[in-house]
Amino acid sequence: MNNDKTPNFTPIIKATETITEVMSRKSIIIYESTVYPGTTEEICLPIIESNKTNVFNDNFALGYSPERINPGDKVNTIRNIKKIVSGSNENALNDIKNIYSSVIDAGLHIAPNIKVAEAAKVIENAQRDVNIAFMNEISKVFNMMDIDTNEVLEAASTKWNFMKFKPGLVGGHCISVDPYYFIYKADQLGYYSELLSSARRVNESMPKHIVYNITREIIKNKLDISNTKVLVYGLTFKENCNDTRNSKVLDVLNELKFMNISFDIYDPYLDNGAQFGSYQVQNELDIEKYECIIIAVPHDEIKDYVKNIDKETLKNKLIIDLKSEVFTKNEYNSWGL
């Protein structure tokens, strides 16, 4: 994305230009990047056709098959996720089906055209963004009412058709980005996407909301904001992966710094001494020396660590477990969304 939240097509344009220089006759070019509907044929195709020897659907064809990999997921791997495929003509589609079916065990879904395949991918992520935004909004209100959001979700999820999403930071290179592609395209067509725009505002507001509550909890526990030893655990955009792209934990750190709260940071998936924004990752995890522990990303490592730690060392600490997956809200002195 550009800073103004419009799509930055530079990578896909540069890749297409490179392909155009080296492609042979009868090439089939398949795009997997998440884009708004029409990008493959409106942005990429004219670049390929700029070489006058390239005649669309004659000596080259296009396909679109969106990537559906879930980082850190050991169950839903590339072989186990149904693949959406599409092609610009029937012969190309048959070749594309043969290529992907050779490695995909879960089967293929044949989209009727490239635009449908592009649209399916972008709304998959936009749907999750909207659902998480709803949870983030209700968690803000429940927090003001001193109601445990997780307890509400446990109760509500006893109904068969309740979708149990959880509140939290929405970062990464997919869910927090892709809705802007749809919003941008809708705007080009003269339509303002109210729901997706509102969901984005709610999810983008979460770092400030979280740090406000952290600050409140520090004050409530009679700790000195400027001198409290704080550890922020988990820096990647989601648990059990090493991907920090567009991690909203960085926004949380920047807000903590703005509030004059000093902190150390640690993540087992990042190298010792690595840079995370303008901050340096701690070499080891040592909870005992901190008065306040913020679990921003609940990697499995922290769950195992807590199981084996002396519980007495946690009794007098302020624990901020954002997802309430390591501690419950009433366990020790903890707070979560």
VOBA-1610 file (N, C-alpha, C; in pm, whole numbers, padded with zeros to 5 digits, always signed):
BEGIN
Met+00084-00119+00000Met+00000+00000+00000Met+00087+00124+00000Asn+00035+00229-00061Asn+00097+00360-00047Asn+00053+00421+00087Asn+00117+00530+00126Asn+00084+00593+00254Asn-00061+00641+00260Asp-00120+00672+00143Asp-00259+00719+00140Asp-00359+00604+00128Lys-00312+00480+00151Lys-00395+00360+00152Lys-00446+00322+00013Thr-00381+00369-00092Thr-00413+00324-00226Thr-00315+00214-00265Pro-00354+00127-00360Pro-00265+00016-00396Pro-00134+00063-00458Asn-00026+00000-00418Asn+00104+00024-00479Asn+00133-00094-00572Phe+00121-00071-00702Phe+00135-00178-00799Phe+00279-00197-00848Thr+00373-00123-00790Thr+00511-00130-00839Thr+00566-00272-00847Pro+00552-00356-00742Pro+00609-00492-00751Pro+00550-00575-00865Ile+00417-00572-00879Ile+00354-00655-00982Ile+00383-00600-01122Ile+00397-00467-01133Ile+00433-00407-01262Ile+00576-00445-01300Lys+00668-00434-01205Lys+00809-00469-01233Lys+00822-00616-01269Ala+00749-00703-01197Ala+00753-00847-01226Ala+00701-00874-01367Thr+00592-00804-01404Thr+00534-00823-01537Thr+00629-00774-01646Glu+00695-00662-01620Glu+00792-00611-01717Glu+00906-00710-01738Thr+00953-00770-01629Thr+01061-00869-01639Thr+01017-00991-01719Ile+00896-01040-01689Ile+00843-01155-01762Ile+00830-01124-01911Thr+00784-01003-01942Thr+00763-00964-02082Thr+00894-00969-02161Glu+01005-00939-02093Glu+01135-00937-02161Glu+01186-01077-02194Val+01144-01178-02115Val+01205-01310-02129Val+01108-01420-02173Met+00978-01392-02181Met+00879-01495-02210Met+00894-01549-02352Ser+00864-01677-02365Ser+00867-01740-02497Ser+00725-01749-02553Arg+00714-01788-02680Arg+00581-01802-02740Arg+00503-01911-02667Lys+00372-01895-02667Lys+00280-01989-02601Lys+00297-01993-02449Ser+00349-01886-02391Ser+00360-01878-02245Ser+00222-01860-02181Ile+00207-01916-02061Ile+00091-01887-01977Ile+00144-01821-01850Ile+00102-01700-01825Ile+00148-01624-01709Ile+00037-01627-01604Ile+00069-01685-01487Ile-00030-01700-01380Ile+00006-01608-01265Tyr-00086-01522-01227Tyr-00066-01432-01113Tyr-00129-01493-00989Glu-00060-01475-00873Glu-00113-01526-00746Glu-00131-01415-00642Ser-00079-01295-00669Ser-00089-01185-00573Ser-00235-01145-00551Thr-00268-01107-00428Thr-00402-01057-00399Thr-00415-00917-00458Val-00517-00896-00539Val-00537-00769-00609Val-00687-00741-00615Tyr-00725-00621-00658Tyr-00868-00597-00676Tyr-00911-00655-00811Pro-01039-00686-00827Pro-01086-00747-00952Pro-01056-00658-01073Gly-00995-00717-01172Gly-00961-00645-01294Gly-00813-00614-01309Thr-00735-00630-01202Thr-00594-00591-01205Thr-00515-00668-01310Thr-00535-00800-01316Thr-00458-00882-01410Thr-00477-00834-01553Glu-00601-00807-01589Glu-00632-00771-01729Glu-00620-00621-01756Glu-00635-00538-01652Glu-00632-00393-01673Glu-00494-00332-01649Ile-00415-00391-01558Ile-00283-00338-01525Ile-00172-00420-01592Cys-00180-00552-01582Cys-00071-00638-01628Cys-00075-00666-01778Leu-00194-00696-01829Leu-00207-00730-01971Leu-00151-00624-02065Pro-00183-00494-02046Pro-00128-00393-02138Pro+00025-00389-02139Ile+00089-00421-02025Ile+00236-00422-02020Ile+00290-00533-02110Ile+00229-00650-02104Ile+00273-00763-02188Ile+00248-00732-02335Glu+00134-00669-02362Glu+00099-00637-02501Glu+00181-00521-02557Ser+00255-00451-02468Ser+00339-00341-02518Ser+00447-00393-02613Asn+00483-00521-02597Asn+00567-00588-02697Asn+00472-00636-02806Lys+00477-00573-02924Lys+00377-00595-03029Lys+00376-00738-03082Thr+00480-00816-03051Thr+00480-00955-03095Thr+00394-01043-03005Asn+00355-00989-02890Asn+00271-01065-02797Asn+00123-01041-02828Val+00054-01144-02871Val-00087-01133-02906Val-00168-01215-02805Phe-00249-01146-02728Phe-00324-01208-02618Phe-00414-01320-02669Asn-00410-01433-02600Asn-00487-01553-02631Asn-00454-01612-02768Asp-00341-01569-02823Asp-00289-01630-02944Asp-00154-01694-02914Asn-00052-01609-02889Asn+00078-01667-02854Asn+00113-01652-02706Phe+00019-01604-02624Phe+00033-01609-02479Phe-00106-01599-02415Ala-00115-01647-02292Ala-00242-01643-02218Ala-00215-01606-02074Leu-00322-01572-02001Leu-00310-01534-01861Leu-00392-01628-01772Gly-00349-01639-01648Gly-00425-01711-01548Gly-00417-01638-01416Tyr-00509-01669-01326Tyr-00504-01613-01190Tyr-00544-01723-01092Ser-00459-01745-00992Ser-00485-01848-00891Ser-00431-01796-00758Pro-00519-01738-00676Pro-00472-01668-00555Pro-00404-01759-00454Glu-00300-01708-00394Glu-00232-01779-00285Glu-00322-01780-00162Arg-00328-01897-00097Arg-00414-01910+00021Arg-00337-01963+00142Ile-00206-01955+00137Ile-00125-02007+00247Ile-00151-01928+00374Asn-00156-01999+00486Asn-00177-01938+00616Asn-00047-01950+00696Pro+00031-01842+00707Pro+00162-01851+00775Pro+00152-01910+00914Gly+00243-02003+00945Gly+00247-02064+01076Gly+00151-02180+01095Asp+00067-02205+00993Asp-00033-02312+01003Asp+00028-02443+00952Lys+00039-02542+01041Lys+00099-02671+01005Lys-00005-02768+00948Val-00133-02734+00958Val-00240-02822+00910Val-00287-02781+00771Asn-00322-02653+00756Asn-00370-02603+00628Asn-00252-02560+00540Thr-00185-02660+00484Thr-00068-02637+00399Thr-00113-02627+00254Ile-00019-02598+00164Ile-00055-02576+00024Ile-00128-02695-00036Arg-00089-02816+00001Arg-00154-02935-00055Arg-00296-02953-00003Asn-00324-02898+00117Asn-00452-02925+00183Asn-00554-02813+00166Ile-00521-02711+00091Ile-00613-02599+00070Ile-00664-02604-00074Lys-00795-02605-00090Lys-00852-02605-00226Lys-00803-02482-00301Lys-00765-02499-00426Lys-00706-02390-00506Lys-00808-02337-00605Ile-00826-02207-00604Ile-00907-02141-00707Ile-00819-02121-00829Val-00867-02161-00946Val-00791-02140-01070Val-00880-02075-01175Ser-00818-02000-01263Ser-00889-01937-01374Ser-00792-01915-01489Gly-00845-01903-01609Gly-00761-01880-01725Gly-00831-01792-01827Ser-00752-01731-01914Ser-00809-01638-02012Ser-00868-01708-02134Asn-00840-01837-02150Asn-00906-01916-02254Asn-00909-02062-02210Glu-00985-02143-02283Glu-01007-02281-02239Glu-00880-02365-02240Asn-00799-02349-02344Asn-00675-02427-02351Asn-00581-02393-02236Ala-00568-02263-02209Ala-00482-02219-02098Ala-00535-02272-01965Leu-00667-02266-01947Leu-00728-02313-01823Leu-00699-02462-01802Asn-00707-02540-01909Asn-00678-02684-01897Asn-00533-02707-01852Asp-00440-02631-01908Asp-00299-02645-01867Asp-00281-02602-01721Ile-00347-02493-01684Ile-00337-02443-01545Ile-00394-02546-01447Lys-00507-02607-01483Lys-00566-02711-01398Lys-00469-02828-01381Asn-00404-02867-01489Asn-00310-02980-01482Asn-00191-02948-01393Ile-00141-02825-01403Ile-00026-02785-01321Ile-00060-02791-01172Tyr-00170-02727-01133Tyr-00203-02718-00991Tyr-00253-02851-00935Ser-00326-02927-01015Ser-00379-03054-00964Ser-00267-03153-00935Ser-00149-03131-00992Ser-00036-03221-00967Ser+00022-03203-00827Val-00009-03091-00761Val+00046-03066-00626Val-00061-03039-00521Ile-00186-03017-00561Ile-00293-02986-00467Ile-00379-03110-00444Asp-00378-03159-00321Asp-00459-03277-00288Asp-00605-03242-00260Ala-00629-03119-00216Ala-00764-03079-00175Ala-00858-03051-00292Gly-00803-03046-00413Gly-00886-03022-00531Gly-00884-02877-00576Leu-00948-02852-00687Leu-00951-02719-00747Leu-01094-02667-00756His-01107-02536-00747His-01233-02470-00781His-01209-02390-00908Ile-01285-02418-01011Ile-01266-02351-01139Ile-01355-02227-01145Ala-01293-02112-01139Ala-01367-01986-01149Ala-01401-01960-01296Pro-01516-01900-01325Pro-01556-01879-01465Pro-01468-01781-01541Asn-01401-01691-01468Asn-01310-01597-01533Asn-01211-01542-01431Ile-01115-01467-01479Ile-01008-01416-01394Ile-01061-01317-01290Lys-01154-01230-01329Lys-01205-01131-01235Lys-01277-01196-01116Val-01350-01302-01140Val-01418-01372-01031Val-01316-01430-00933Ala-01209-01487-00986Ala-01105-01544-00900Ala-01037-01435-00817Glu-01009-01320-00881Glu-00949-01208-00808Glu-01042-01159-00698Ala-01171-01147-00729Ala-01269-01096-00633Ala-01285-01192-00515Ala-01284-01324-00544Ala-01301-01423-00436Ala-01191-01409-00332Lys-01067-01391-00379Lys-00956-01381-00285Lys-00964-01255-00201Val-00992-01142-00264Val-00989-01016-00188Val-01101-01011-00084Ile-01216-01076-00112Ile-01324-01072-00012Ile-01303-01173+00100Glu-01224-01279+00075Glu-01192-01373+00183Glu-01128-01297+00299Asn-01030-01214+00268Asn-00959-01141+00373Asn-01042-01025+00426Ala-01119-00959+00338Ala-01203-00848+00383Ala-01309-00896+00481Gln-01362-01017+00458Gln-01463-01072+00549Gln-01405-01092+00689Arg-01284-01145+00697Arg-01221-01164+00828Arg-01197-01029+00896Asp-01159-00929+00818Asp-01133-00796+00873Asp-01259-00739+00937Val-01373-00755+00869Val-01500-00703+00921Val-01540-00777+01048Asn-01525-00908+01048Asn-01563-00987+01165Asn-01477-00954+01288Ile-01347-00936+01264Ile-01258-00902+01376Ile-01287-00760+01425Ala-01320-00671+01332Ala-01354-00533+01371Ala-01477-00532+01462Phe-01574-00617+01431Phe-01692-00627+01518Phe-01652-00669+01659Met-01564-00769+01668Met-01518-00815+01798Met-01437-00707+01871Asn-01355-00635+01797Asn-01278-00527+01859Asn-01369-00418+01913Glu-01474-00386+01839Glu-01565-00281+01885Glu-01641-00324+02010Ile-01692-00448+02011Ile-01766-00490+02130Ile-01673-00506+02250Ser-01545-00543+02225Ser-01452-00558+02337Ser-01425-00422+02402Lys-01423-00316+02321Lys-01404-00181+02377Lys-01519-00146+02471Val-01640-00175+02427Val-01758-00142+02507Val-01765-00230+02632Phe-01741-00361+02614Phe-01744-00452+02729Phe-01639-00415+02832Asn-01524-00368+02785Asn-01419-00325+02876Asn-01466-00208+02963Met-01541-00117+02902Met-01596-00004+02977Met-01701-00050+03078Met-01765-00164+03050Met-01869-00217+03139Met-01814-00319+03238Asp-01681-00341+03231Asp-01616-00441+03316Asp-01674-00580+03293Ile-01697-00612+03165Ile-01744-00744+03124Ile-01630-00813+03049Asp-01604-00939+03080Asp-01498-01016+03015Asp-01547-01060+02877Thr-01483-01008+02771Thr-01525-01040+02635Thr-01516-01189+02607Asn-01411-01254+02657Asn-01396-01397+02633Asn-01508-01479+02696Glu-01553-01434+02812Glu-01664-01504+02876Glu-01793-01486+02795Val-01809-01367+02736Val-01925-01342+02650Val-01920-01432+02527Leu-01801-01441+02466Leu-01786-01523+02346Leu-01809-01672+02375Glu-01763-01717+02492Glu-01786-01856+02530Glu-01936-01883+02541Ala-02008-01789+02600Ala-02152-01807+02615Ala-02223-01800+02480Ala-02188-01700+02400Ala-02255-01681+02271Ala-02226-01795+02173Ser-02107-01854+02183Ser-02069-01959+02088Ser-02138-02092+02115Thr-02219-02098+02221Thr-02299-02220+02242Thr-02413-02228+02141Lys-02441-02118+02071Lys-02539-02124+01962Lys-02469-02175+01836Trp-02535-02267+01765Trp-02470-02341+01656Trp-02417-02251+01543Asn-02479-02137+01520Asn-02437-02056+01404Asn-02361-01930+01443Phe-02317-01921+01569Phe-02236-01805+01610Phe-02094-01822+01562Met-02038-01720+01500Met-01901-01725+01449Met-01807-01667+01554Lys-01723-01752+01610Lys-01641-01712+01725Lys-01508-01652+01680Phe-01512-01531+01630Phe-01390-01455+01607Phe-01346-01393+01739Lys-01220-01350+01745Lys-01169-01290+01868Lys-01116-01150+01841Pro-01124-01061+01941Pro-01065-00928+01924Pro-00913-00937+01921Gly-00849-00836+01863Gly-00703-00836+01861Gly-00646-00740+01759Leu-00514-00742+01748Leu-00443-00660+01650Leu-00454-00724+01513Val-00489-00645+01413Val-00503-00697+01277Val-00391-00639+01192Gly-00286-00720+01174Gly-00173-00676+01094Gly-00144-00774+00982Gly-00019-00778+00938Gly+00019-00868+00832Gly+00000-00808+00694His+00034-00888+00595His+00033-00840+00457His-00094-00876+00383Cys-00195-00931+00454Cys-00319-00973+00387Cys-00441-00901+00444Ile-00484-00945+00563Ile-00612-00897+00616Ile-00613-00747+00639Ser-00501-00690+00680Ser-00499-00547+00710Ser-00473-00461+00586Val-00448-00526+00472Val-00415-00454+00349Val-00521-00473+00242Asp-00564-00597+00221Asp-00649-00630+00107Asp-00782-00554+00102Pro-00848-00526+00218Pro-00972-00450+00208Pro-00955-00314+00140Tyr-00836-00255+00153Tyr-00812-00125+00088Tyr-00815-00137-00065Tyr-00779-00257-00118Tyr-00788-00276-00264Tyr-00934-00266-00308Phe-01022-00333-00234Phe-01165-00330-00267Phe-01220-00188-00251Ile-01182-00122-00140Ile-01229+00014-00115Ile-01186+00107-00229Tyr-01060+00089-00273Tyr-01006+00172-00382Tyr-01084+00151-00512Lys-01108+00025-00548Lys-01180-00005-00673Lys-01322+00045-00666Ala-01387+00026-00550Ala-01524+00075-00534Ala-01529+00227-00552Asp-01429+00295-00495Asp-01422+00441-00506Asp-01407+00485-00651Gln-01328+00409-00728Gln-01312+00439-00871Gln-01444+00430-00945Leu-01532+00344-00896Leu-01663+00324-00960Leu-01767+00420-00903Gly-01725+00508-00811Gly-01817+00605-00755Gly-01896+00555-00635Tyr-01848+00446-00573Tyr-01919+00390-00458Tyr-01829+00394-00335Tyr-01881+00448-00225Tyr-01807+00452-00100Tyr-01839+00328-00019Ser-01738+00246+00008Ser-01758+00122+00083Ser-01760+00151+00233Glu-01879+00176+00285Glu-01893+00219+00425Glu-01850+00110+00523Leu-01895-00012+00501Leu-01869-00118+00597Leu-01720-00151+00607Leu-01655-00170+00493Leu-01512-00204+00495Leu-01429-00088+00547Ser-01466+00034+00511Ser-01393+00152+00560Ser-01406+00165+00711Ser-01526+00141+00762Ser-01549+00148+00907Ser-01471+00039+00979Ala-01472-00082+00923Ala-01398-00193+00984Ala-01249-00161+00991Arg-01197-00103+00885Arg-01055-00065+00883Arg-01025+00038+00992Arg-01113+00137+01009Arg-01091+00240+01111Arg-01089+00177+01250Val-01183+00086+01277Val-01188+00020+01407Val-01059-00057+01433Asn-01017-00137+01336Asn-00898-00221+01357Asn-00770-00138+01364Glu-00764-00029+01289Glu-00647+00059+01295Glu-00639+00134+01429Ser-00753+00145+01497Ser-00756+00220+01624Ser-00709+00137+01743Met-00692+00007+01724Met-00666-00081+01837Met-00534-00054+01910Pro-00422-00024+01843Pro-00299+00003+01919Pro-00316+00115+02022Lys-00382+00225+01982Lys-00404+00335+02078Lys-00494+00290+02193His-00597+00215+02161His-00689+00165+02263His-00615+00075+02362Ile-00531-00012+02309Ile-00456-00106+02395Ile-00361-00031+02487Val-00287+00065+02433Val-00190+00138+02516Val-00260+00226+02618Tyr-00375+00280+02583Tyr-00454+00356+02681Tyr-00485+00267+02801Asn-00528+00143+02774Asn-00564+00052+02883Asn-00442+00003+02959Ile-00330-00016+02888Ile-00206-00054+02957Ile-00165+00057+03054Thr-00170+00180+03007Thr-00135+00295+03091Thr-00227+00303+03213Arg-00355+00283+03189Arg-00453+00286+03298Arg-00423+00177+03402Glu-00390+00058+03354Glu-00361-00053+03446Glu-00233-00027+03526Ile-00133+00033+03463Ile-00008+00065+03534Ile-00037+00164+03647Ile-00116+00266+03615Ile-00151+00367+03716Ile-00235+00305+03827Lys-00332+00222+03787Lys-00421+00157+03884Lys-00342+00069+03980Asn-00233+00011+03931Asn-00151-00078+04015Asn-00041-00001+04089Lys-00052+00134+04084Lys+00038+00222+04159Lys+00185+00203+04121Leu+00204+00180+03990Leu+00340+00171+03936Leu+00377+00304+03874Asp+00506+00335+03877Asp+00556+00459+03819Asp+00573+00439+03668Ile+00496+00512+03589Ile+00496+00493+03443Ile+00636+00503+03385Ser+00712+00602+03428Ser+00843+00627+03367Ser+00950+00529+03414Asn+00924+00456+03524Asn+01027+00367+03579Asn+00986+00219+03582Thr+00865+00189+03543Thr+00821+00049+03544Thr+00895-00032+03438Lys+00946-00149+03478Lys+01016-00237+03384Lys+00912-00319+03308Val+00905-00295+03177Val+00802-00357+03093Val+00867-00447+02988Leu+00811-00565+02970Leu+00852-00656+02862Leu+00736-00673+02766Val+00762-00654+02638Val+00663-00683+02534Val+00705-00813+02466Tyr+00622-00915+02482Tyr+00652-01046+02424Tyr+00571-01067+02297Gly+00638-01107+02188Gly+00571-01136+02061Gly+00563-01013+01973Leu+00631-01019+01858Leu+00641-00902+01771Leu+00590-00928+01630Thr+00577-01054+01592Thr+00533-01087+01457Thr+00385-01054+01441Phe+00334-01058+01317Phe+00196-01015+01297Phe+00095-01120+01344Lys+00142-01244+01365Lys+00057-01348+01421Lys+00143-01451+01489Glu+00080-01541+01565Glu+00156-01638+01643Glu+00219-01747+01557Asn+00332-01796+01609Asn+00402-01912+01553Asn+00450-01894+01410Cys+00490-01773+01376Cys+00555-01748+01247Cys+00654-01633+01266Asn+00745-01617+01170Asn+00849-01515+01184Asn+00825-01392+01097Asp+00703-01376+01050Asp+00669-01268+00957Asp+00630-01142+01034Thr+00706-01034+01016Thr+00676-00909+01088Thr+00613-00804+00997Arg+00585-00839+00872Arg+00531-00739+00779Arg+00401-00679+00832Asn+00400-00548+00843Asn+00283-00473+00886Asn+00230-00520+01022Ser+00322-00562+01108Ser+00281-00603+01243Ser+00235-00482+01322Lys+00116-00491+01378Lys+00061-00380+01456Lys+00122-00371+01595Val+00204-00472+01631Val+00276-00462+01757Val+00372-00342+01752Leu+00424-00312+01634Leu+00512-00196+01620Leu+00437-00068+01654Asp+00311-00058+01614Asp+00229+00058+01650Asp+00209+00068+01800Val+00192-00049+01864Val+00179-00052+02010Val+00306+00001+02075Leu+00423-00043+02026Leu+00550+00004+02082Leu+00565+00154+02067Asn+00527+00204+01950Asn+00539+00349+01926Asn+00447+00428+02020Glu+00330+00373+02047Glu+00237+00438+02140Glu+00290+00432+02283Leu+00352+00320+02320Leu+00413+00309+02454Leu+00524+00412+02470Lys+00605+00426+02366Lys+00714+00523+02370Lys+00659+00665+02385Phe+00550+00693+02312Phe+00487+00824+02319Phe+00437+00853+02461Met+00393+00747+02530Met+00343+00763+02668Met+00456+00760+02770Asn+00581+00761+02723Asn+00700+00762+02809Asn+00711+00635+02892Ile+00663+00524+02835Ile+00678+00393+02900Ile+00795+00322+02834Ser+00899+00292+02910Ser+01015+00224+02855Ser+00991+00073+02857Phe+01052+00000+02766Phe+01022-00143+02753Phe+01136-00215+02684Asp+01140-00346+02705Asp+01224-00437+02628Asp+01131-00521+02541Ile+01186-00575+02431Ile+01103-00656+02343Ile+01170-00791+02318Tyr+01087-00893+02302Tyr+01141-01028+02279Tyr+01045-01107+02191Asp+01103-01185+02099Asp+01024-01276+02017Asp+01112-01394+01978Pro+01071-01517+02010Pro+01155-01633+01981Pro+01174-01658+01832Tyr+01090-01598+01748Tyr+01100-01619+01604Tyr+01190-01517+01535Leu+01243-01421+01612Leu+01334-01322+01556Leu+01474-01343+01613Asp+01575-01313+01533Asp+01713-01333+01576Asp+01748-01243+01692Asn+01835-01291+01778Asn+01885-01209+01889Asn+01948-01081+01837Gly+01909-00969+01893Gly+01965-00842+01852Gly+01907-00787+01724Ala+01808-00853+01666Ala+01748-00806+01541Ala+01676-00673+01563Gln+01663-00596+01456Gln+01590-00470+01462Gln+01443-00494+01430Phe+01356-00436+01511Phe+01213-00436+01486Phe+01169-00291+01487Gly+01153-00234+01368Gly+01136-00089+01360Gly+01264-00024+01409Ser+01251+00065+01504Ser+01370+00131+01561Ser+01412+00067+01694Tyr+01357-00052+01724Tyr+01382-00117+01851Tyr+01463-00246+01831Gln+01540-00283+01934Gln+01626-00401+01925Gln+01569-00514+02010Val+01566-00634+01951Val+01509-00751+02018Val+01603-00801+02127Gln+01546-00832+02245Gln+01622-00887+02357Gln+01679-01024+02322Asn+01790-01060+02386Asn+01856-01187+02357Asn+01786-01308+02418Glu+01718-01289+02531Glu+01656-01404+02596Glu+01531-01362+02671Leu+01448-01463+02698Leu+01325-01439+02771Leu+01349-01459+02920Asp+01329-01352+02997Asp+01346-01359+03142Asp+01237-01275+03207Ile+01124-01339+03231Ile+01007-01269+03283Ile+01029-01213+03423Glu+01112-01279+03501Glu+01125-01247+03643Glu+01169-01103+03670Lys+01246-01045+03580Lys+01301-00912+03609Lys+01208-00796+03570Tyr+01086-00829+03523Tyr+00995-00724+03479Tyr+00874-00713+03572Glu+00826-00590+03587Glu+00708-00566+03670Glu+00580-00578+03589Cys+00592-00552+03460Cys+00475-00558+03371Cys+00513-00640+03248Ile+00430-00739+03214Ile+00455-00824+03098Ile+00337-00810+03003Ile+00366-00768+02880Ile+00263-00754+02778Ile+00280-00867+02677Ile+00184-00957+02673Ile+00188-01066+02574Ile+00107-01020+02453Ala+00179-00969+02355Ala+00114-00916+02235Ala+00080-01026+02135Val+00169-01125+02126Val+00148-01238+02034Val+00173-01367+02112Pro+00072-01449+02134Pro+00087-01567+02220Pro+00146-01687+02146His+00275-01679+02112His+00342-01795+02052His+00330-01915+02147Asp+00335-02034+02092Asp+00330-02154+02177Asp+00441-02155+02281Glu+00554-02094+02247Glu+00669-02092+02339Glu+00634-02029+02473Ile+00557-01920+02471Ile+00524-01852+02597Ile+00428-01937+02680Lys+00343-02012+02614Lys+00251-02100+02687Lys+00329-02209+02760Asp+00428-02266+02691Asp+00511-02369+02755Asp+00597-02309+02866Tyr+00647-02188+02842Tyr+00732-02119+02940Tyr+00655-02095+03070Val+00532-02048+03057Val+00451-02015+03175Val+00413-02141+03253Lys+00392-02253+03181Lys+00359-02379+03249Lys+00469-02421+03345Asn+00593-02390+03309Asn+00708-02438+03385Asn+00767-02336+03482Ile+00712-02213+03481Ile+00768-02109+03568Ile+00707-02119+03708Asp+00782-02077+03805Asp+00733-02072+03943Asp+00621-01969+03951Lys+00502-02013+03985Lys+00386-01924+03986Lys+00400-01808+04084Glu+00483-01825+04187Glu+00504-01717+04283Glu+00567-01595+04218Thr+00647-01618+04112Thr+00714-01506+04045Thr+00615-01419+03967Leu+00496-01471+03942Leu+00397-01396+03864Leu+00296-01323+03950Lys+00291-01356+04079Lys+00184-01306+04166Lys+00178-01154+04174Asn+00292-01090+04181Asn+00293-00945+04200Asn+00321-00867+04072Lys+00307-00935+03959Lys+00334-00868+03831Lys+00203-00827+03764Leu+00209-00721+03686Leu+00096-00680+03603Leu+00110-00751+03469Ile+00012-00831+03433Ile+00019-00910+03310Ile-00089-00861+03213Ile-00045-00819+03096Ile-00137-00775+02990Ile-00134-00882+02882Asp-00232-00970+02882Asp-00240-01078+02783Asp-00350-01039+02685Leu-00311-00980+02572Leu-00408-00918+02483Leu-00516-01015+02436Lys-00478-01136+02400Lys-00575-01232+02349Lys-00630-01325+02458Ser-00580-01307+02580Ser-00622-01393+02692Ser-00609-01541+02659Glu-00501-01576+02593Glu-00477-01716+02555Glu-00373-01782+02645Val-00298-01702+02719Val-00198-01757+02811Val-00251-01752+02953Phe-00316-01641+02987Phe-00377-01624+03120Phe-00524-01587+03102Thr-00605-01624+03198Thr-00742-01575+03198Thr-00743-01435+03260Lys-00852-01363+03241Lys-00858-01225+03290Lys-00847-01218+03440Asn-00898-01318+03509Asn-00897-01315+03656Asn-00778-01390+03717Glu-00692-01441+03630Glu-00576-01514+03680Glu-00461-01417+03704Tyr-00403-01423+03822Tyr-00301-01328+03863Tyr-00358-01187+03851Asn-00274-01092+03815Asn-00318-00953+03801Asn-00314-00920+03653Ser-00411-00967+03579Ser-00400-00959+03433Ser-00516-00884+03371Trp-00490-00836+03248Trp-00590-00765+03169Trp-00577-00809+03024Gly-00688-00823+02955Gly-00687-00858+02814Gly-00805-00798+02742Leu-00803-00806+02612Leu-00911-00748+02532Leu-01043-00821+02558
//
